[in-house]
């Protein structure tokens, strides 16, 4: 019988990463520092910086003031 661990599948890992990146973007928008966010979502500072900060800059989301 085929033993399949869901956490080892590519789709699960992709969804988990996307969830972490969305959470990171939300935490950054709430004013948390990049290092705090990285620790909270279990990503490296580099991942948060390149994936979230750069995507916010490209979409214009990082320029909002409320």
Predicted model as a PDB file, atoms N, CA, C, CB and O in Angstrom, pLDDT in the B-factor column:
MODEL        1                                                                  
ATOM      1  N   UNK A   1       0.839  -1.180   0.000  1.00 61.00           N  
ATOM      2  CA  UNK A   1       0.000   0.000   0.000  1.00 61.00           C  
ATOM      3  C   UNK A   1       0.885   1.244   0.000  1.00 61.00           C  
ATOM      4  CB  UNK A   1      -0.955  -0.003   1.217  1.00 61.00           C  
ATOM      5  O   UNK A   1       1.951   1.260   0.616  1.00 61.00           O  
ATOM      6  N   UNK A   2       0.443   2.257  -0.679  1.00 71.00           N  
ATOM      7  CA  UNK A   2       1.194   3.504  -0.793  1.00 71.00           C  
ATOM      8  C   UNK A   2       1.022   4.347   0.463  1.00 71.00           C  
ATOM      9  CB  UNK A   2       0.744   4.296  -2.031  1.00 71.00           C  
ATOM     10  O   UNK A   2      -0.088   4.746   0.813  1.00 71.00           O  
ATOM     11  N   UNK A   3       2.128   4.608   1.129  1.00 83.00           N  
ATOM     12  CA  UNK A   3       2.121   5.477   2.302  1.00 83.00           C  
ATOM     13  C   UNK A   3       2.386   6.902   1.836  1.00 83.00           C  
ATOM     14  CB  UNK A   3       3.184   5.021   3.361  1.00 83.00           C  
ATOM     15  O   UNK A   3       3.440   7.179   1.264  1.00 83.00           O  
ATOM     16  N   UNK A   4       1.457   7.793   2.070  1.00 82.00           N  
ATOM     17  CA  UNK A   4       1.589   9.169   1.623  1.00 82.00           C  
ATOM     18  C   UNK A   4       1.429  10.100   2.814  1.00 82.00           C  
ATOM     19  CB  UNK A   4       0.553   9.497   0.524  1.00 82.00           C  
ATOM     20  O   UNK A   4       0.397  10.109   3.484  1.00 82.00           O  
ATOM     21  N   UNK A   5       2.454  10.870   3.057  1.00 90.00           N  
ATOM     22  CA  UNK A   5       2.413  11.881   4.105  1.00 90.00           C  
ATOM     23  C   UNK A   5       2.063  13.209   3.445  1.00 90.00           C  
ATOM     24  CB  UNK A   5       3.780  11.968   4.883  1.00 90.00           C  
ATOM     25  O   UNK A   5       2.840  13.730   2.645  1.00 90.00           O  
ATOM     26  N   UNK A   6       0.915  13.749   3.772  1.00 89.00           N  
ATOM     27  CA  UNK A   6       0.415  14.959   3.112  1.00 89.00           C  
ATOM     28  C   UNK A   6       1.398  16.116   3.206  1.00 89.00           C  
ATOM     29  CB  UNK A   6      -0.911  15.371   3.716  1.00 89.00           C  
ATOM     30  O   UNK A   6       1.516  16.903   2.266  1.00 89.00           O  
ATOM     31  N   UNK A   7       2.108  16.232   4.332  1.00 89.00           N  
ATOM     32  CA  UNK A   7       3.050  17.339   4.510  1.00 89.00           C  
ATOM     33  C   UNK A   7       4.241  17.269   3.560  1.00 89.00           C  
ATOM     34  CB  UNK A   7       3.546  17.360   5.931  1.00 89.00           C  
ATOM     35  O   UNK A   7       4.942  18.263   3.368  1.00 89.00           O  
ATOM     36  N   UNK A   8       4.469  16.110   2.971  1.00 90.00           N  
ATOM     37  CA  UNK A   8       5.594  15.953   2.054  1.00 90.00           C  
ATOM     38  C   UNK A   8       5.227  16.225   0.602  1.00 90.00           C  
ATOM     39  CB  UNK A   8       6.152  14.568   2.173  1.00 90.00           C  
ATOM     40  O   UNK A   8       6.098  16.214  -0.268  1.00 90.00           O  
ATOM     41  N   UNK A   9       3.962  16.469   0.334  1.00 93.00           N  
ATOM     42  CA  UNK A   9       3.555  16.708  -1.047  1.00 93.00           C  
ATOM     43  C   UNK A   9       3.885  18.142  -1.461  1.00 93.00           C  
ATOM     44  CB  UNK A   9       2.051  16.432  -1.222  1.00 93.00           C  
ATOM     45  O   UNK A   9       3.909  19.055  -0.636  1.00 93.00           O  
ATOM     46  N   UNK A  10       4.130  18.308  -2.723  1.00 95.00           N  
ATOM     47  CA  UNK A  10       4.492  19.626  -3.242  1.00 95.00           C  
ATOM     48  C   UNK A  10       3.346  20.619  -3.068  1.00 95.00           C  
ATOM     49  CB  UNK A  10       4.883  19.527  -4.719  1.00 95.00           C  
ATOM     50  O   UNK A  10       3.574  21.773  -2.705  1.00 95.00           O  
ATOM     51  N   UNK A  11       2.142  20.185  -3.321  1.00 95.00           N  
ATOM     52  CA  UNK A  11       1.003  21.105  -3.204  1.00 95.00           C  
ATOM     53  C   UNK A  11       0.845  21.603  -1.770  1.00 95.00           C  
ATOM     54  CB  UNK A  11      -0.293  20.418  -3.666  1.00 95.00           C  
ATOM     55  O   UNK A  11       0.567  22.782  -1.553  1.00 95.00           O  
ATOM     56  N   UNK A  12       1.020  20.723  -0.799  1.00 95.00           N  
ATOM     57  CA  UNK A  12       0.931  21.125   0.604  1.00 95.00           C  
ATOM     58  C   UNK A  12       2.024  22.135   0.915  1.00 95.00           C  
ATOM     59  CB  UNK A  12       1.042  19.898   1.540  1.00 95.00           C  
ATOM     60  O   UNK A  12       1.757  23.163   1.538  1.00 95.00           O  
ATOM     61  N   UNK A  13       3.240  21.857   0.494  1.00 96.00           N  
ATOM     62  CA  UNK A  13       4.359  22.757   0.775  1.00 96.00           C  
ATOM     63  C   UNK A  13       4.171  24.115   0.107  1.00 96.00           C  
ATOM     64  CB  UNK A  13       5.668  22.129   0.312  1.00 96.00           C  
ATOM     65  O   UNK A  13       4.493  25.148   0.693  1.00 96.00           O  
ATOM     66  N   UNK A  14       3.648  24.112  -1.122  1.00 96.00           N  
ATOM     67  CA  UNK A  14       3.375  25.375  -1.816  1.00 96.00           C  
ATOM     68  C   UNK A  14       2.298  26.183  -1.095  1.00 96.00           C  
ATOM     69  CB  UNK A  14       2.946  25.107  -3.265  1.00 96.00           C  
ATOM     70  O   UNK A  14       2.431  27.395  -0.927  1.00 96.00           O  
ATOM     71  N   UNK A  15       1.236  25.510  -0.672  1.00 97.00           N  
ATOM     72  CA  UNK A  15       0.160  26.196   0.049  1.00 97.00           C  
ATOM     73  C   UNK A  15       0.646  26.724   1.392  1.00 97.00           C  
ATOM     74  CB  UNK A  15      -1.029  25.254   0.258  1.00 97.00           C  
ATOM     75  O   UNK A  15       0.279  27.829   1.792  1.00 97.00           O  
ATOM     76  N   UNK A  16       1.461  25.954   2.085  1.00 96.00           N  
ATOM     77  CA  UNK A  16       2.003  26.402   3.361  1.00 96.00           C  
ATOM     78  C   UNK A  16       2.870  27.641   3.177  1.00 96.00           C  
ATOM     79  CB  UNK A  16       2.813  25.283   4.021  1.00 96.00           C  
ATOM     80  O   UNK A  16       2.786  28.583   3.965  1.00 96.00           O  
ATOM     81  N   UNK A  17       3.701  27.642   2.138  1.00 95.00           N  
ATOM     82  CA  UNK A  17       4.561  28.799   1.869  1.00 95.00           C  
ATOM     83  C   UNK A  17       3.729  30.035   1.525  1.00 95.00           C  
ATOM     84  CB  UNK A  17       5.537  28.485   0.722  1.00 95.00           C  
ATOM     85  O   UNK A  17       4.008  31.128   2.017  1.00 95.00           O  
ATOM     86  N   UNK A  18       2.716  29.865   0.688  1.00 95.00           N  
ATOM     87  CA  UNK A  18       1.860  30.992   0.323  1.00 95.00           C  
ATOM     88  C   UNK A  18       1.128  31.550   1.542  1.00 95.00           C  
ATOM     89  CB  UNK A  18       0.850  30.566  -0.746  1.00 95.00           C  
ATOM     90  O   UNK A  18       0.964  32.763   1.674  1.00 95.00           O  
ATOM     91  N   UNK A  19       0.694  30.669   2.421  1.00 97.00           N  
ATOM     92  CA  UNK A  19       0.028  31.101   3.647  1.00 97.00           C  
ATOM     93  C   UNK A  19       0.971  31.903   4.524  1.00 97.00           C  
ATOM     94  CB  UNK A  19      -0.508  29.898   4.418  1.00 97.00           C  
ATOM     95  O   UNK A  19       0.589  32.933   5.080  1.00 97.00           O  
ATOM     96  N   UNK A  20       2.201  31.430   4.646  1.00 96.00           N  
ATOM     97  CA  UNK A  20       3.206  32.153   5.438  1.00 96.00           C  
ATOM     98  C   UNK A  20       3.495  33.523   4.835  1.00 96.00           C  
ATOM     99  CB  UNK A  20       4.507  31.337   5.534  1.00 96.00           C  
ATOM    100  O   UNK A  20       3.629  34.506   5.564  1.00 96.00           O  
ATOM    101  N   UNK A  21       3.593  33.594   3.513  1.00 94.00           N  
ATOM    102  CA  UNK A  21       3.880  34.872   2.861  1.00 94.00           C  
ATOM    103  C   UNK A  21       2.717  35.852   3.025  1.00 94.00           C  
ATOM    104  CB  UNK A  21       4.179  34.653   1.373  1.00 94.00           C  
ATOM    105  O   UNK A  21       2.941  37.048   3.214  1.00 94.00           O  
ATOM    106  N   UNK A  22       1.491  35.365   2.954  1.00 94.00           N  
ATOM    107  CA  UNK A  22       0.331  36.237   3.165  1.00 94.00           C  
ATOM    108  C   UNK A  22       0.292  36.746   4.598  1.00 94.00           C  
ATOM    109  CB  UNK A  22      -0.973  35.494   2.834  1.00 94.00           C  
ATOM    110  O   UNK A  22      -0.002  37.915   4.848  1.00 94.00           O  
ATOM    111  N   UNK A  23       0.592  35.856   5.532  1.00 96.00           N  
ATOM    112  CA  UNK A  23       0.635  36.269   6.937  1.00 96.00           C  
ATOM    113  C   UNK A  23       1.742  37.291   7.149  1.00 96.00           C  
ATOM    114  CB  UNK A  23       0.848  35.048   7.861  1.00 96.00           C  
ATOM    115  O   UNK A  23       1.559  38.265   7.879  1.00 96.00           O  
ATOM    116  N   UNK A  24       2.879  37.078   6.519  1.00 95.00           N  
ATOM    117  CA  UNK A  24       3.999  38.006   6.649  1.00 95.00           C  
ATOM    118  C   UNK A  24       3.618  39.384   6.114  1.00 95.00           C  
ATOM    119  CB  UNK A  24       5.234  37.467   5.908  1.00 95.00           C  
ATOM    120  O   UNK A  24       3.930  40.402   6.731  1.00 95.00           O  
ATOM    121  N   UNK A  25       2.954  39.413   4.980  1.00 93.00           N  
ATOM    122  CA  UNK A  25       2.535  40.695   4.404  1.00 93.00           C  
ATOM    123  C   UNK A  25       1.579  41.420   5.355  1.00 93.00           C  
ATOM    124  CB  UNK A  25       1.858  40.477   3.025  1.00 93.00           C  
ATOM    125  O   UNK A  25       1.679  42.633   5.541  1.00 93.00           O  
ATOM    126  N   UNK A  26       0.678  40.686   5.939  1.00 95.00           N  
ATOM    127  CA  UNK A  26      -0.286  41.285   6.880  1.00 95.00           C  
ATOM    128  C   UNK A  26       0.416  41.842   8.122  1.00 95.00           C  
ATOM    129  CB  UNK A  26      -1.341  40.241   7.300  1.00 95.00           C  
ATOM    130  O   UNK A  26       0.118  42.951   8.565  1.00 95.00           O  
ATOM    131  N   UNK A  27       1.343  41.068   8.677  1.00 96.00           N  
ATOM    132  CA  UNK A  27       2.079  41.520   9.855  1.00 96.00           C  
ATOM    133  C   UNK A  27       2.926  42.755   9.542  1.00 96.00           C  
ATOM    134  CB  UNK A  27       2.969  40.394  10.386  1.00 96.00           C  
ATOM    135  O   UNK A  27       3.013  43.672  10.358  1.00 96.00           O  
ATOM    136  N   UNK A  28       3.541  42.776   8.375  1.00 93.00           N  
ATOM    137  CA  UNK A  28       4.321  43.960   7.987  1.00 93.00           C  
ATOM    138  C   UNK A  28       3.422  45.183   7.870  1.00 93.00           C  
ATOM    139  CB  UNK A  28       5.055  43.715   6.654  1.00 93.00           C  
ATOM    140  O   UNK A  28       3.805  46.282   8.271  1.00 93.00           O  
ATOM    141  N   UNK A  29       2.230  44.991   7.323  1.00 92.00           N  
ATOM    142  CA  UNK A  29       1.306  46.120   7.171  1.00 92.00           C  
ATOM    143  C   UNK A  29       0.821  46.623   8.526  1.00 92.00           C  
ATOM    144  CB  UNK A  29       0.108  45.717   6.303  1.00 92.00           C  
ATOM    145  O   UNK A  29       0.373  47.763   8.641  1.00 92.00           O  
ATOM    146  N   UNK A  30       0.907  45.778   9.552  1.00 96.00           N  
ATOM    147  CA  UNK A  30       0.513  46.163  10.901  1.00 96.00           C  
ATOM    148  C   UNK A  30       1.656  46.833  11.665  1.00 96.00           C  
ATOM    149  CB  UNK A  30       0.027  44.945  11.665  1.00 96.00           C  
ATOM    150  O   UNK A  30       1.482  47.255  12.808  1.00 96.00           O  
ATOM    151  N   UNK A  31       2.821  46.927  11.027  1.00 95.00           N  
ATOM    152  CA  UNK A  31       3.928  47.652  11.635  1.00 95.00           C  
ATOM    153  C   UNK A  31       5.009  46.816  12.291  1.00 95.00           C  
ATOM    154  CB  UNK A  31       3.400  48.555  12.622  1.00 95.00           C  
ATOM    155  O   UNK A  31       5.938  47.366  12.883  1.00 95.00           O  
ATOM    156  N   UNK A  32       4.909  45.510  12.198  1.00 96.00           N  
ATOM    157  CA  UNK A  32       5.951  44.662  12.763  1.00 96.00           C  
ATOM    158  C   UNK A  32       7.211  44.751  11.906  1.00 96.00           C  
ATOM    159  CB  UNK A  32       5.466  43.196  12.870  1.00 96.00           C  
ATOM    160  O   UNK A  32       7.135  44.975  10.698  1.00 96.00           O  
ATOM    161  N   UNK A  33       8.365  44.575  12.536  1.00 95.00           N  
ATOM    162  CA  UNK A  33       9.630  44.624  11.796  1.00 95.00           C  
ATOM    163  C   UNK A  33       9.803  43.346  10.979  1.00 95.00           C  
ATOM    164  CB  UNK A  33      10.827  44.814  12.764  1.00 95.00           C  
ATOM    165  O   UNK A  33       9.161  42.330  11.245  1.00 95.00           O  
ATOM    166  N   UNK A  34      10.671  43.417   9.996  1.00 95.00           N  
ATOM    167  CA  UNK A  34      10.931  42.263   9.142  1.00 95.00           C  
ATOM    168  C   UNK A  34      11.450  41.091   9.965  1.00 95.00           C  
ATOM    169  CB  UNK A  34      11.934  42.625   8.040  1.00 95.00           C  
ATOM    170  O   UNK A  34      11.055  39.950   9.727  1.00 95.00           O  
ATOM    171  N   UNK A  35      12.325  41.352  10.921  1.00 96.00           N  
ATOM    172  CA  UNK A  35      12.861  40.253  11.726  1.00 96.00           C  
ATOM    173  C   UNK A  35      11.783  39.641  12.626  1.00 96.00           C  
ATOM    174  CB  UNK A  35      14.038  40.746  12.579  1.00 96.00           C  
ATOM    175  O   UNK A  35      11.771  38.426  12.821  1.00 96.00           O  
ATOM    176  N   UNK A  36      10.883  40.455  13.174  1.00 97.00           N  
ATOM    177  CA  UNK A  36       9.780  39.925  13.978  1.00 97.00           C  
ATOM    178  C   UNK A  36       8.854  39.056  13.131  1.00 97.00           C  
ATOM    179  CB  UNK A  36       8.985  41.072  14.620  1.00 97.00           C  
ATOM    180  O   UNK A  36       8.414  37.988  13.558  1.00 97.00           O  
ATOM    181  N   UNK A  37       8.573  39.530  11.938  1.00 96.00           N  
ATOM    182  CA  UNK A  37       7.692  38.802  11.033  1.00 96.00           C  
ATOM    183  C   UNK A  37       8.324  37.476  10.621  1.00 96.00           C  
ATOM    184  CB  UNK A  37       7.374  39.649   9.792  1.00 96.00           C  
ATOM    185  O   UNK A  37       7.663  36.437  10.625  1.00 96.00           O  
ATOM    186  N   UNK A  38       9.595  37.518  10.267  1.00 97.00           N  
ATOM    187  CA  UNK A  38      10.291  36.301   9.858  1.00 97.00           C  
ATOM    188  C   UNK A  38      10.228  35.248  10.957  1.00 97.00           C  
ATOM    189  CB  UNK A  38      11.751  36.609   9.502  1.00 97.00           C  
ATOM    190  O   UNK A  38       9.983  34.072  10.690  1.00 97.00           O  
ATOM    191  N   UNK A  39      10.445  35.674  12.167  1.00 98.00           N  
ATOM    192  CA  UNK A  39      10.400  34.743  13.296  1.00 98.00           C  
ATOM    193  C   UNK A  39       8.976  34.207  13.498  1.00 98.00           C  
ATOM    194  CB  UNK A  39      10.902  35.436  14.586  1.00 98.00           C  
ATOM    195  O   UNK A  39       8.790  33.018  13.755  1.00 98.00           O  
ATOM    196  N   UNK A  40       7.993  35.069  13.383  1.00 97.00           N  
ATOM    197  CA  UNK A  40       6.604  34.673  13.625  1.00 97.00           C  
ATOM    198  C   UNK A  40       6.090  33.666  12.604  1.00 97.00           C  
ATOM    199  CB  UNK A  40       5.714  35.892  13.618  1.00 97.00           C  
ATOM    200  O   UNK A  40       5.338  32.756  12.955  1.00 97.00           O  
ATOM    201  N   UNK A  41       6.485  33.819  11.355  1.00 97.00           N  
ATOM    202  CA  UNK A  41       5.960  32.937  10.307  1.00 97.00           C  
ATOM    203  C   UNK A  41       6.942  31.846   9.896  1.00 97.00           C  
ATOM    204  CB  UNK A  41       5.587  33.752   9.095  1.00 97.00           C  
ATOM    205  O   UNK A  41       6.696  31.098   8.950  1.00 97.00           O  
ATOM    206  N   UNK A  42       8.054  31.764  10.616  1.00 97.00           N  
ATOM    207  CA  UNK A  42       9.038  30.711  10.377  1.00 97.00           C  
ATOM    208  C   UNK A  42       9.626  30.757   8.966  1.00 97.00           C  
ATOM    209  CB  UNK A  42       8.408  29.361  10.618  1.00 97.00           C  
ATOM    210  O   UNK A  42       9.721  29.741   8.278  1.00 97.00           O  
ATOM    211  N   UNK A  43      10.014  31.960   8.559  1.00 96.00           N  
ATOM    212  CA  UNK A  43      10.743  32.171   7.316  1.00 96.00           C  
ATOM    213  C   UNK A  43      12.013  32.937   7.650  1.00 96.00           C  
ATOM    214  CB  UNK A  43       9.874  32.938   6.258  1.00 96.00           C  
ATOM    215  O   UNK A  43      12.120  33.530   8.723  1.00 96.00           O  
ATOM    216  N   UNK A  44      12.969  32.926   6.740  1.00 95.00           N  
ATOM    217  CA  UNK A  44      14.182  33.704   6.968  1.00 95.00           C  
ATOM    218  C   UNK A  44      13.900  35.174   6.668  1.00 95.00           C  
ATOM    219  CB  UNK A  44      15.355  33.177   6.092  1.00 95.00           C  
ATOM    220  O   UNK A  44      12.951  35.506   5.957  1.00 95.00           O  
ATOM    221  N   UNK A  45      14.734  36.042   7.219  1.00 95.00           N  
ATOM    222  CA  UNK A  45      14.615  37.478   6.943  1.00 95.00           C  
ATOM    223  C   UNK A  45      14.740  37.715   5.439  1.00 95.00           C  
ATOM    224  CB  UNK A  45      15.701  38.290   7.720  1.00 95.00           C  
ATOM    225  O   UNK A  45      14.038  38.556   4.879  1.00 95.00           O  
ATOM    226  N   UNK A  46      15.625  36.981   4.797  1.00 94.00           N  
ATOM    227  CA  UNK A  46      15.818  37.134   3.349  1.00 94.00           C  
ATOM    228  C   UNK A  46      14.554  36.768   2.574  1.00 94.00           C  
ATOM    229  CB  UNK A  46      16.990  36.264   2.874  1.00 94.00           C  
ATOM    230  O   UNK A  46      14.195  37.445   1.611  1.00 94.00           O  
ATOM    231  N   UNK A  47      13.883  35.699   2.993  1.00 93.00           N  
ATOM    232  CA  UNK A  47      12.651  35.296   2.311  1.00 93.00           C  
ATOM    233  C   UNK A  47      11.565  36.352   2.472  1.00 93.00           C  
ATOM    234  CB  UNK A  47      12.157  33.950   2.849  1.00 93.00           C  
ATOM    235  O   UNK A  47      10.872  36.689   1.512  1.00 93.00           O  
ATOM    236  N   UNK A  48      11.421  36.867   3.675  1.00 93.00           N  
ATOM    237  CA  UNK A  48      10.415  37.907   3.914  1.00 93.00           C  
ATOM    238  C   UNK A  48      10.745  39.139   3.087  1.00 93.00           C  
ATOM    239  CB  UNK A  48      10.337  38.269   5.418  1.00 93.00           C  
ATOM    240  O   UNK A  48       9.862  39.740   2.475  1.00 93.00           O  
ATOM    241  N   UNK A  49      12.009  39.508   3.073  1.00 91.00           N  
ATOM    242  CA  UNK A  49      12.419  40.696   2.331  1.00 91.00           C  
ATOM    243  C   UNK A  49      12.192  40.528   0.838  1.00 91.00           C  
ATOM    244  CB  UNK A  49      13.880  41.006   2.599  1.00 91.00           C  
ATOM    245  O   UNK A  49      11.583  41.389   0.203  1.00 91.00           O  
ATOM    246  N   UNK A  50      12.673  39.434   0.275  1.00 91.00           N  
ATOM    247  CA  UNK A  50      12.557  39.280  -1.176  1.00 91.00           C  
ATOM    248  C   UNK A  50      11.140  38.984  -1.630  1.00 91.00           C  
ATOM    249  CB  UNK A  50      13.467  38.184  -1.647  1.00 91.00           C  
ATOM    250  O   UNK A  50      10.696  39.525  -2.643  1.00 91.00           O  
ATOM    251  N   UNK A  51      10.427  38.147  -0.912  1.00 84.00           N  
ATOM    252  CA  UNK A  51       9.092  37.745  -1.357  1.00 84.00           C  
ATOM    253  C   UNK A  51       8.006  38.761  -1.026  1.00 84.00           C  
ATOM    254  CB  UNK A  51       8.735  36.428  -0.743  1.00 84.00           C  
ATOM    255  O   UNK A  51       7.166  39.064  -1.873  1.00 84.00           O  
ATOM    256  N   UNK A  52       8.014  39.283   0.182  1.00 78.00           N  
ATOM    257  CA  UNK A  52       6.919  40.139   0.631  1.00 78.00           C  
ATOM    258  C   UNK A  52       7.213  41.607   0.363  1.00 78.00           C  
ATOM    259  CB  UNK A  52       6.656  39.925   2.115  1.00 78.00           C  
ATOM    260  O   UNK A  52       6.406  42.290  -0.267  1.00 78.00           O  
ATOM    261  N   UNK A  53       8.344  42.100   0.828  1.00 73.00           N  
ATOM    262  CA  UNK A  53       8.650  43.517   0.669  1.00 73.00           C  
ATOM    263  C   UNK A  53       8.744  43.877  -0.806  1.00 73.00           C  
ATOM    264  CB  UNK A  53       9.958  43.873   1.390  1.00 73.00           C  
ATOM    265  O   UNK A  53       8.203  44.901  -1.225  1.00 73.00           O  
ATOM    266  N   UNK A  54       9.420  43.054  -1.600  1.00 79.00           N  
ATOM    267  CA  UNK A  54       9.538  43.340  -3.026  1.00 79.00           C  
ATOM    268  C   UNK A  54       8.192  43.258  -3.735  1.00 79.00           C  
ATOM    269  CB  UNK A  54      10.519  42.379  -3.672  1.00 79.00           C  
ATOM    270  O   UNK A  54       7.927  44.058  -4.632  1.00 79.00           O  
ATOM    271  N   UNK A  55       7.340  42.317  -3.356  1.00 80.00           N  
ATOM    272  CA  UNK A  55       6.033  42.221  -4.008  1.00 80.00           C  
ATOM    273  C   UNK A  55       5.156  43.405  -3.652  1.00 80.00           C  
ATOM    274  CB  UNK A  55       5.334  40.921  -3.619  1.00 80.00           C  
ATOM    275  O   UNK A  55       4.376  43.867  -4.485  1.00 80.00           O  
ATOM    276  N   UNK A  56       5.268  43.910  -2.421  1.00 74.00           N  
ATOM    277  CA  UNK A  56       4.500  45.092  -2.031  1.00 74.00           C  
ATOM    278  C   UNK A  56       4.986  46.320  -2.788  1.00 74.00           C  
ATOM    279  CB  UNK A  56       4.602  45.327  -0.515  1.00 74.00           C  
ATOM    280  O   UNK A  56       4.183  47.176  -3.161  1.00 74.00           O  
ATOM    281  N   UNK A  57       6.274  46.413  -3.014  1.00 75.00           N  
ATOM    282  CA  UNK A  57       6.836  47.539  -3.748  1.00 75.00           C  
ATOM    283  C   UNK A  57       6.364  47.520  -5.196  1.00 75.00           C  
ATOM    284  CB  UNK A  57       8.369  47.513  -3.684  1.00 75.00           C  
ATOM    285  O   UNK A  57       6.024  48.563  -5.754  1.00 75.00           O  
ATOM    286  N   UNK A  58       6.341  46.338  -5.806  1.00 75.00           N  
ATOM    287  CA  UNK A  58       5.937  46.212  -7.200  1.00 75.00           C  
ATOM    288  C   UNK A  58       4.445  46.462  -7.404  1.00 75.00           C  
ATOM    289  CB  UNK A  58       6.296  44.842  -7.714  1.00 75.00           C  
ATOM    290  O   UNK A  58       4.036  46.919  -8.472  1.00 75.00           O  
ATOM    291  N   UNK A  59       3.641  46.171  -6.404  1.00 73.00           N  
ATOM    292  CA  UNK A  59       2.192  46.368  -6.553  1.00 73.00           C  
ATOM    293  C   UNK A  59       1.735  47.716  -5.985  1.00 73.00           C  
ATOM    294  CB  UNK A  59       1.433  45.232  -5.858  1.00 73.00           C  
ATOM    295  O   UNK A  59       0.563  48.075  -6.094  1.00 73.00           O  
ATOM    296  N   UNK A  60       2.654  48.447  -5.387  1.00 70.00           N  
ATOM    297  CA  UNK A  60       2.306  49.742  -4.835  1.00 70.00           C  
ATOM    298  C   UNK A  60       1.709  49.678  -3.463  1.00 70.00           C  
ATOM    299  CB  UNK A  60       1.374  50.425  -5.728  1.00 70.00           C  
ATOM    300  O   UNK A  60       1.320  50.717  -2.929  1.00 70.00           O  
ATOM    301  N   UNK A  61       1.612  48.512  -2.857  1.00 61.00           N  
ATOM    302  CA  UNK A  61       1.004  48.373  -1.540  1.00 61.00           C  
ATOM    303  C   UNK A  61       1.867  48.944  -0.438  1.00 61.00           C  
ATOM    304  CB  UNK A  61       0.720  46.932  -1.255  1.00 61.00           C  
ATOM    305  O   UNK A  61       1.350  49.336   0.608  1.00 61.00           O  
ATOM    306  N   UNK A  62       3.168  49.000  -0.648  1.00 54.00           N  
ATOM    307  CA  UNK A  62       4.056  49.470   0.386  1.00 54.00           C  
ATOM    308  C   UNK A  62       4.027  50.977   0.559  1.00 54.00           C  
ATOM    309  CB  UNK A  62       5.438  49.030   0.092  1.00 54.00           C  
ATOM    310  O   UNK A  62       4.620  51.504   1.501  1.00 54.00           O  
ATOM    311  N   UNK A  63       3.343  51.679  -0.338  1.00 49.00           N  
ATOM    312  CA  UNK A  63       3.345  53.147  -0.302  1.00 49.00           C  
ATOM    313  C   UNK A  63       2.129  53.727   0.403  1.00 49.00           C  
ATOM    314  CB  UNK A  63       3.413  53.694  -1.704  1.00 49.00           C  
ATOM    315  O   UNK A  63       1.999  54.948   0.489  1.00 49.00           O  
ATOM    316  N   UNK A  64       1.237  52.888   0.908  1.00 46.00           N  
ATOM    317  CA  UNK A  64       0.006  53.385   1.519  1.00 46.00           C  
ATOM    318  C   UNK A  64       0.272  53.946   2.910  1.00 46.00           C  
ATOM    319  CB  UNK A  64      -1.040  52.271   1.592  1.00 46.00           C  
ATOM    320  O   UNK A  64       1.101  53.435   3.663  1.00 46.00           O  
ATOM    321  N   UNK A  65      -0.439  54.983   3.218  1.00 43.00           N  
ATOM    322  CA  UNK A  65      -0.438  55.522   4.580  1.00 43.00           C  
ATOM    323  C   UNK A  65      -1.876  55.563   5.047  1.00 43.00           C  
ATOM    324  CB  UNK A  65       0.226  56.948   4.650  1.00 43.00           C  
ATOM    325  O   UNK A  65      -2.780  55.907   4.286  1.00 43.00           O  
ATOM    326  N   UNK A  66      -2.080  55.208   6.307  1.00 41.00           N  
ATOM    327  CA  UNK A  66      -3.454  55.187   6.821  1.00 41.00           C  
ATOM    328  C   UNK A  66      -3.555  56.045   8.039  1.00 41.00           C  
ATOM    329  CB  UNK A  66      -3.908  53.766   7.143  1.00 41.00           C  
ATOM    330  O   UNK A  66      -4.632  56.161   8.625  1.00 41.00           O  
TER     331      UNK A  66                                                      
ENDMDL                                                                          
END                                                                             
